[in-house]
Amino acid sequence: MEIRHFRYFLAVARQRNFTRAAEQLGIAPPTLSRQIQDMEATLGTRLFIRRQREVSLTEAGAALLIEAEATVRQFEFAQRNAQRAGRGEIGHIELGYVASAVYSGLLQRQVQSFCA
């Protein structure tokens, strides 16, 4: 399974409707339905009880819901951290300097310049 499968699952679980979930995701309802069926086949269990106009979670679906939310949240956190690191917003810097740089104020000016 891929992270998109978890996102699709979460959309259906929250909307309780395949059509509305598909609209929210910007995909066609048959595509969403097929992706959920693929998840169910991979897991070997049904995730939703399908009714005429609404779906509800099975016991397996309810158990997956908790983990899927945590997984998507952690995935998005990892993406944001990688982006921040790429922009230099997080991480650490090691400075090497000679004492005269501190006394002359050069080090302080360079660090302030870097921060800006």
Secondary structure, 3 states (H helix, E strand, C coil): CCHHHHHHHHHHHHHCCHHHHHHHHCCCHHHHHHHHHHHHHHHCCCCEEECCCCEEECHHHHHHHHHHHHHHHHHHHHHHHHHHHHCCCCCCCCCCCCHHHHHHCHHHHHHHHHHC
